[in-house]
Amino acid sequence: MNTRDQTIHAKQALLPGGWHGDVRLDVSGEALISIETGAKPQAGDVRIDLAVPGLCNLHSHAFQRAMAGLAERRGPGSDSFWSWREEMYRFALTMDPDDVEAVAAQLYVEMLEAGFTRVGEFHYLHHDKDGAPYANLAEMAERIASASRASGIAMTLLPVLYARGGFGGQTANDGQRRFLNSPERFQKLWQASTEVIARLPGGEIGVAPHSLRSVKPDELRLAIEIAGERPIHIHIAEQVREVEDCIAWSGRRPVEWLLANASVDERWCLIHATHMTHAETLGVAASGAVAGLCPLTEANLGDGVFNAEPFVAAGGRIGIGSDSNIEISAASELKMLEYSQRLSLRRRNVMASAAGQSTGRSLFDAALSGGHQALGSGPAGLRVGGVADIVALGRSSSALSALSPDRVLDAWIFAPGAVSVDRVWARGALLVENGRHHARDAIAARFDRTMERLLG
């Protein structure tokens, strides 16, 4: 069922001005055309308990969903991000376009069931297994877009310029061959990708220079020029070795170098930014850029802990993503963000914005605003004229009915099972009911066949 043109009555709904009771949300097509508060439900209304806006997943590598859980065996040496990366390269070399489409569709179903209604796909698996471009340069972008269409999730596609193997223009290794483009070929690929996105409902496009180690300064400038006013995403300062290598190349740390050599502003999303000095933290906060945090992946890879407290205190903007897609859960990403701060600082409720403020609400509000900014998807929240991305949260016990809405958010994030995603409307279409995507069975069956072949 994906009915549009309906009215949803929520006992409580989180609107841009805060929580309101007895809210009627009138949906026509993809948009919210009216919102009435303090209103009794009427015959024909879809009745739900608590409504919140859908969240943006601002950083995903869809193909990596296929290797979730497969890199958890210790190697002969000390395992790290860099040893995991070699495993990822090997796995990426096994997948054809059909595989990528099947895996991405499964991933996007899981994202919708988790309360994400838009994904930022940081897309760098461009070419054939031998590194040669497909006859259709945007073949893989077509497959990613097809998965978006099949699942119903909105997408901001971020074609990745990946030109080098290390700082200072080092030659890429063979495991990176499917990612690589010259600046000239990337311009053609990006243009072809814009044509793909133009045909995708809800589609947006940006640009992603992969990292400072993967582009030379002139190539970074080209990516910024291509982007214009569109989103610009970049991996940065994820690992200590990356910081050390950047200093060896330039005499500056990655974030320090970027702030000095690029006009970092609201268009930018700095993915991870894990290892920043206090001065860098304040500089990124002042720039208006979003810090794209992927707490579950950062924990899984042993990256480190983002210094969120001083960043947010300085006005810094944050959003969340699922990156390597080891686990798909908006609530768990938010929980891990808070818990990483607690472990680092040995305090509780670090991300709450003020005394008496709900930690869950503070996390949710920040991720909502920062995610929409990073993905160029317009104003965040449930508002008249806005996109009808609505998540209905359900409580597992009638004992929870006495909780205030902020406490329900706290329970969703910090007490798994007490509150869960019940229904999801994305761009006005009801895609998830009783926690299950309407196309889950067919998409999961294709995914299972794909994984049997890949792992067989």
C-alpha positions as CSV (number, residue, x, y, z in Angstrom):
1,M,0.0,0.0,0.0
2,N,1.4,3.4,-0.9
3,T,-1.7,5.6,-0.8
4,R,-1.3,9.4,-1.3
5,D,-3.9,12.1,-0.8
6,Q,-4.9,11.3,2.8
7,T,-5.1,12.9,6.2
8,I,-3.1,11.6,9.1
9,H,-4.2,12.3,12.7
10,A,-1.4,12.1,15.3
11,K,-2.0,12.3,19.0
12,Q,1.3,14.1,19.1
13,A,3.4,15.5,16.3
14,L,6.8,17.1,16.3
15,L,6.5,20.3,14.2
16,P,9.2,23.0,13.6
17,G,7.9,24.9,16.7
18,G,7.9,21.9,19.0
19,W,5.4,19.2,20.0
20,H,1.7,19.7,19.4
21,G,-1.3,17.6,20.3
22,D,-4.1,16.3,18.1
23,V,-2.5,17.2,14.8
24,R,-4.1,16.6,11.4
25,L,-1.6,16.4,8.6
26,D,-3.2,16.7,5.2
27,V,-1.2,15.0,2.4
28,S,-1.7,15.6,-1.3
29,G,0.8,14.0,-3.7
30,E,4.2,14.4,-2.2
31,A,3.4,17.4,-0.1
32,L,1.9,18.4,3.2
33,I,-0.8,20.9,2.1
34,S,-2.2,21.8,5.6
35,I,-1.4,21.2,9.2
36,E,-4.1,21.7,11.9
37,T,-3.3,21.4,15.6
38,G,-5.7,20.8,18.4
39,A,-8.1,19.1,16.0
40,K,-10.2,16.0,16.6
41,P,-9.8,13.1,14.3
42,Q,-12.4,12.8,11.5
43,A,-13.8,9.8,9.7
44,G,-11.3,8.5,7.2
45,D,-8.3,9.9,9.0
46,V,-5.3,7.5,9.4
47,R,-4.8,7.5,13.2
48,I,-1.3,7.3,14.7
49,D,0.2,7.8,18.1
50,L,3.3,10.0,17.6
51,A,4.6,11.6,14.4
52,V,8.1,12.8,13.7
53,P,9.8,13.9,10.5
54,G,11.8,11.4,8.5
55,L,15.6,11.7,9.0
56,C,18.3,12.0,6.4
57,N,21.0,9.3,6.2
58,L,23.7,11.6,5.0
59,H,26.5,9.1,4.2
60,S,26.1,5.6,2.7
61,H,28.3,3.3,0.6
62,A,25.4,1.0,-0.6
63,F,27.6,-1.9,-1.9
64,Q,29.2,-2.3,1.5
65,R,25.9,-3.6,2.9
66,A,26.8,-6.9,1.2
67,M,29.9,-7.4,3.4
68,A,28.3,-6.4,6.8
69,G,29.5,-8.8,9.4
70,L,32.0,-10.5,7.1
71,A,35.1,-8.6,8.3
72,E,34.9,-9.5,12.0
73,R,37.7,-12.1,12.0
74,R,41.1,-11.1,13.3
75,G,44.0,-11.1,10.8
76,P,47.6,-12.1,11.3
77,G,48.6,-8.6,12.5
78,S,47.0,-5.7,14.3
79,D,43.7,-5.1,12.6
80,S,42.7,-1.5,11.8
81,F,40.8,0.6,9.3
82,W,43.5,0.0,6.8
83,S,43.3,-3.8,7.0
84,W,39.5,-3.6,6.8
85,R,39.9,-1.4,3.7
86,E,41.8,-4.1,1.9
87,E,39.0,-6.6,2.6
88,M,36.5,-4.0,1.3
89,Y,38.5,-3.6,-1.9
90,R,38.6,-7.4,-2.5
91,F,34.8,-7.6,-2.0
92,A,34.1,-4.7,-4.2
93,L,35.9,-6.4,-7.1
94,T,33.4,-9.3,-7.0
95,M,30.2,-7.3,-7.6
96,D,28.5,-6.7,-10.9
97,P,25.8,-4.0,-11.6
98,D,22.9,-6.5,-10.9
99,D,24.5,-7.3,-7.5
100,V,24.9,-3.6,-6.6
101,E,21.3,-2.9,-7.5
102,A,20.0,-5.8,-5.4
103,V,22.1,-5.0,-2.4
104,A,21.2,-1.3,-2.6
105,A,17.5,-2.0,-2.8
106,Q,17.7,-4.2,0.3
107,L,19.7,-1.5,2.1
108,Y,17.2,1.2,1.3
109,V,14.3,-0.9,2.5
110,E,16.1,-1.3,5.8
111,M,16.7,2.5,6.0
112,L,13.0,3.3,5.5
113,E,12.1,0.8,8.1
114,A,14.6,2.5,10.4
115,G,13.0,6.0,9.9
116,F,15.3,7.3,7.2
117,T,13.5,8.9,4.3
118,R,16.4,10.3,2.3
119,V,19.9,8.9,1.7
120,G,23.1,10.6,0.6
121,E,24.8,7.9,-1.5
122,F,28.6,8.6,-1.6
123,H,29.0,6.7,-4.8
124,Y,32.4,5.6,-5.9
125,L,32.0,2.1,-7.3
126,H,31.9,3.4,-10.9
127,H,33.5,0.9,-13.3
128,D,33.7,-2.7,-14.3
129,K,35.7,-5.3,-12.4
130,D,38.8,-4.7,-14.5
131,G,38.6,-1.0,-14.0
132,A,37.4,-0.2,-17.5
133,P,34.4,2.1,-17.7
134,Y,31.1,0.7,-18.7
135,A,29.7,1.6,-22.1
136,N,27.2,3.7,-20.2
137,L,29.6,5.7,-18.0
138,A,26.8,6.1,-15.4
139,E,25.8,2.4,-15.4
140,M,26.3,2.1,-11.6
141,A,24.6,5.4,-10.9
142,E,21.6,4.0,-12.9
143,R,21.5,0.9,-10.7
144,I,21.7,2.9,-7.5
145,A,18.9,5.2,-8.7
146,S,16.9,2.1,-9.7
147,A,17.2,0.8,-6.1
148,S,16.1,4.2,-4.8
149,R,13.0,4.1,-7.1
150,A,12.2,0.5,-6.1
151,S,12.3,1.2,-2.4
152,G,10.8,4.7,-2.4
153,I,13.6,6.4,-0.5
154,A,14.7,9.8,-1.7
155,M,18.3,10.2,-2.8
156,T,21.0,12.8,-3.0
157,L,23.6,11.1,-5.2
158,L,27.1,12.2,-4.6
159,P,29.3,11.0,-7.4
160,V,32.9,10.6,-6.1
161,L,36.0,12.0,-7.7
162,Y,38.7,9.4,-6.7
163,A,41.8,10.1,-8.7
164,R,44.9,9.2,-6.6
165,G,46.1,6.6,-4.2
166,G,47.5,8.9,-1.5
167,F,48.6,12.4,-0.6
168,G,50.5,14.3,-3.1
169,G,49.2,12.4,-6.1
170,Q,50.4,8.9,-5.3
171,T,49.6,6.2,-7.8
172,A,46.5,4.2,-6.8
173,N,46.8,0.5,-6.1
174,D,45.1,-2.2,-8.1
175,G,42.3,-2.7,-5.5
176,Q,41.1,0.8,-6.2
177,R,40.8,0.4,-10.0
178,R,36.9,0.4,-10.0
179,F,36.8,3.8,-8.3
180,L,39.3,5.8,-10.4
181,N,38.6,8.6,-12.8
182,S,40.7,11.3,-14.5
183,P,39.3,14.8,-14.0
184,E,38.1,14.8,-17.6
185,R,36.3,11.5,-17.4
186,F,34.8,12.5,-14.0
187,Q,33.2,15.6,-15.6
188,K,31.5,13.3,-18.1
189,L,30.4,10.8,-15.5
190,W,29.0,13.6,-13.3
191,Q,27.0,15.0,-16.2
192,A,25.6,11.6,-17.1
193,S,24.7,11.2,-13.4
194,T,22.8,14.4,-13.4
195,E,20.7,13.1,-16.2
196,V,20.0,9.9,-14.2
197,I,19.0,12.0,-11.1
198,A,16.7,14.2,-13.2
199,R,14.5,11.2,-13.9
200,L,14.4,10.1,-10.2
201,P,11.5,11.3,-8.0
202,G,12.9,13.3,-5.2
203,G,16.4,13.1,-6.6
204,E,19.2,15.6,-5.8
205,I,22.9,15.6,-6.8
206,G,26.1,16.9,-5.3
207,V,29.8,16.2,-5.6
208,A,32.2,14.2,-3.5
209,P,35.9,14.6,-3.7
210,H,36.7,11.4,-1.9
211,S,39.3,12.7,0.5
212,L,42.4,14.8,0.4
213,R,44.5,11.7,-0.1
214,S,42.5,10.8,-3.3
215,V,42.6,14.2,-5.1
216,K,45.3,16.7,-5.7
217,P,44.6,20.3,-4.9
218,D,43.8,21.2,-8.5
219,E,41.4,18.2,-8.7
220,L,39.7,19.4,-5.5
221,R,39.2,22.8,-7.1
222,L,37.6,21.1,-10.1
223,A,35.2,19.2,-7.9
224,I,34.2,22.4,-6.1
225,E,33.7,24.2,-9.4
226,I,31.5,21.4,-10.7
227,A,29.4,21.5,-7.5
228,G,28.5,25.2,-7.7
229,E,25.8,25.7,-5.1
230,R,25.2,22.0,-4.6
231,P,26.3,19.8,-1.7
232,I,30.0,19.0,-1.4
233,H,31.0,16.0,0.7
234,I,34.5,14.8,1.6
235,H,36.0,12.1,4.0
236,I,38.4,13.9,6.3
237,A,40.6,13.2,9.4
238,E,39.0,9.8,10.0
239,Q,42.2,8.1,11.0
240,V,45.4,9.1,12.9
241,R,47.6,7.8,10.1
242,E,45.7,10.0,7.6
243,V,46.5,13.0,9.8
244,E,50.2,12.0,10.0
245,D,50.4,11.4,6.2
246,C,48.7,14.8,5.5
247,I,51.3,16.6,7.8
248,A,54.1,14.8,6.0
249,W,52.8,16.0,2.6
250,S,51.7,19.5,3.4
251,G,52.9,20.5,6.9
252,R,49.3,20.8,8.0
253,R,46.6,18.5,9.4
254,P,43.7,17.6,7.0
255,V,41.0,19.9,8.4
256,E,43.6,22.7,8.9
257,W,44.6,22.4,5.3
258,L,41.1,22.3,4.0
259,L,40.0,25.4,5.9
260,A,43.0,27.2,4.6
261,N,42.7,26.2,1.0
262,A,39.0,25.9,0.2
263,S,36.0,28.1,0.9
264,V,34.3,25.7,3.3
265,D,30.7,26.9,4.0
266,E,27.2,25.6,4.3
267,R,27.5,23.5,1.1
268,W,30.1,21.3,2.7
269,C,29.7,18.1,4.7
270,L,32.9,16.9,6.4
271,I,32.5,13.1,6.9
272,H,33.9,11.8,10.2
273,A,36.2,14.8,11.0
274,T,37.2,12.5,14.0
275,H,40.7,13.8,14.7
276,M,40.5,17.6,15.0
277,T,42.3,20.0,17.3
278,H,40.3,22.5,19.3
279,A,41.1,25.3,16.8
280,E,40.0,23.1,13.9
281,T,36.8,22.2,15.8
282,L,35.9,25.8,16.2
283,G,36.9,26.6,12.6
284,V,34.6,24.0,11.2
285,A,31.7,25.1,13.5
286,A,32.2,28.7,12.4
287,S,32.2,27.7,8.7
288,G,28.6,26.5,8.8
289,A,29.6,23.1,7.4
290,V,27.9,19.9,8.7
291,A,30.0,17.3,10.4
292,G,28.8,14.0,8.9
293,L,29.0,11.5,11.8
294,C,28.7,7.7,11.3
295,P,29.0,6.5,14.9
296,L,28.3,2.8,14.4
297,T,30.9,2.6,11.5
298,E,33.4,4.7,13.4
299,A,33.1,2.4,16.3
300,N,33.3,-0.7,14.1
301,L,36.4,0.5,12.3
302,G,38.1,1.8,15.5
303,D,38.3,5.3,14.1
304,G,38.0,7.3,17.3
305,V,35.5,9.6,18.9
306,F,34.4,12.9,17.4
307,N,34.7,15.9,19.8
308,A,31.0,16.7,19.7
309,E,30.6,18.7,22.9
310,P,32.8,21.6,22.0
311,F,31.7,21.5,18.4
312,V,28.0,21.7,19.2
313,A,28.6,24.3,21.9
314,A,30.3,26.5,19.3
315,G,27.3,26.3,17.0
316,G,28.5,23.3,14.9
317,R,26.0,21.4,12.9
318,I,25.9,17.6,12.8
319,G,24.1,14.9,10.9
320,I,24.2,11.1,10.9
321,G,24.9,8.4,8.3
322,S,25.4,4.7,8.2
323,D,28.6,4.7,6.1
324,S,29.6,1.0,5.8
325,N,26.1,-0.1,6.6
326,I,27.2,-2.6,9.3
327,E,23.8,-1.9,11.0
328,I,20.9,0.2,9.8
329,S,19.3,2.0,12.7
330,A,18.7,5.8,13.0
331,A,18.1,5.3,16.8
332,S,21.3,3.3,17.2
333,E,23.4,5.9,15.3
334,L,22.1,8.6,17.7
335,K,22.6,6.4,20.7
336,M,26.2,5.5,19.8
337,L,26.9,9.2,19.3
338,E,25.8,10.0,22.8
339,Y,27.5,6.9,24.3
340,S,30.8,7.7,22.6
341,Q,30.8,11.0,24.3
342,R,29.9,9.5,27.7
343,L,32.8,7.0,27.4
344,S,35.2,9.7,26.4
345,L,34.2,12.3,28.9
346,R,32.9,10.0,31.7
347,R,29.7,12.0,32.0
348,R,26.0,11.4,31.1
349,N,23.6,13.3,28.8
350,V,26.4,15.1,27.1
351,M,24.5,16.0,24.0
352,A,21.5,17.5,25.8
353,S,21.4,21.2,24.9
354,A,20.4,22.6,28.4
355,A,19.5,21.6,31.9
356,G,16.3,19.6,31.8
357,Q,16.5,19.1,28.1
358,S,15.9,15.6,26.7
359,T,19.0,14.0,25.3
360,G,17.1,12.1,22.7
361,R,15.3,15.3,21.5
362,S,18.6,17.2,21.3
363,L,20.1,14.4,19.2
364,F,17.1,14.1,16.9
365,D,16.7,17.9,16.3
366,A,20.4,18.2,15.4
367,A,20.4,15.2,13.1
368,L,17.2,16.4,11.4
369,S,18.5,19.9,10.6
370,G,22.0,18.9,9.8
371,G,21.0,16.0,7.5
372,H,18.7,18.2,5.4
373,Q,21.3,20.8,5.0
374,A,24.0,18.3,4.0
375,L,21.8,16.7,1.4
376,G,20.4,19.9,-0.1
377,S,16.8,18.7,0.4
378,G,15.2,21.9,1.6
379,P,13.9,23.0,5.0
380,A,13.6,20.2,7.6
381,G,10.5,19.2,9.5
382,L,6.8,18.8,9.0
383,R,5.6,22.0,7.5
384,V,3.0,23.2,5.0
385,G,4.4,23.0,1.5
386,G,7.1,20.7,2.6
387,V,7.6,17.1,1.6
388,A,5.4,14.6,3.4
389,D,8.2,12.5,5.0
390,I,6.5,11.3,8.2
391,V,7.6,8.6,10.7
392,A,5.0,7.2,13.1
393,L,6.5,5.8,16.3
394,G,4.6,3.1,18.2
395,R,4.9,2.2,21.9
396,S,5.2,-1.4,22.8
397,S,3.3,-1.1,26.1
398,S,0.3,0.9,27.3
399,A,2.4,1.7,30.3
400,L,4.4,4.0,28.0
401,S,1.4,6.0,27.0
402,A,1.9,8.4,30.0
403,L,5.3,9.4,28.8
404,S,5.8,12.9,27.4
405,P,6.7,12.9,23.7
406,D,10.4,13.8,24.4
407,R,10.6,10.8,26.7
408,V,9.2,8.7,23.9
409,L,12.1,9.9,21.8
410,D,14.5,9.0,24.6
411,A,13.0,5.6,24.9
412,W,13.2,5.0,21.1
413,I,16.9,5.9,21.1
414,F,18.1,4.5,24.4
415,A,15.7,1.6,25.2
416,P,15.4,-0.6,22.1
417,G,12.1,-2.4,21.9
418,A,10.2,0.1,24.0
419,V,9.4,2.3,21.1
420,S,9.8,1.4,17.4
421,V,9.1,2.7,13.9
422,D,5.5,1.7,13.0
423,R,4.7,3.4,9.7
424,V,6.7,5.6,7.3
425,W,5.4,7.9,4.6
426,A,8.1,9.0,2.2
427,R,7.2,11.8,-0.2
428,G,3.5,11.1,0.7
429,A,3.6,7.4,0.0
430,L,2.9,5.0,2.8
431,L,5.8,2.5,2.4
432,V,6.2,1.0,5.8
433,E,3.4,-0.5,8.0
434,N,3.8,-2.4,11.2
435,G,7.5,-1.9,10.8
436,R,7.7,-3.7,7.4
437,H,8.3,-2.2,4.0
438,H,5.5,-3.1,1.6
439,A,8.1,-4.5,-0.9
440,R,10.3,-6.2,1.6
441,D,9.6,-9.8,0.6
442,A,10.3,-9.4,-3.1
443,I,13.4,-7.2,-2.6
444,A,14.8,-9.5,0.2
445,A,14.3,-12.5,-2.0
446,R,16.5,-10.9,-4.7
447,F,19.0,-9.8,-2.1
448,D,19.2,-13.4,-0.7
449,R,19.9,-14.9,-4.2
450,T,22.6,-12.3,-4.8
451,M,24.3,-13.0,-1.5
452,E,24.2,-16.7,-2.1
453,R,26.1,-16.2,-5.3
454,L,28.5,-13.7,-3.9
455,L,29.4,-15.8,-0.9
456,G,29.1,-19.2,-2.6
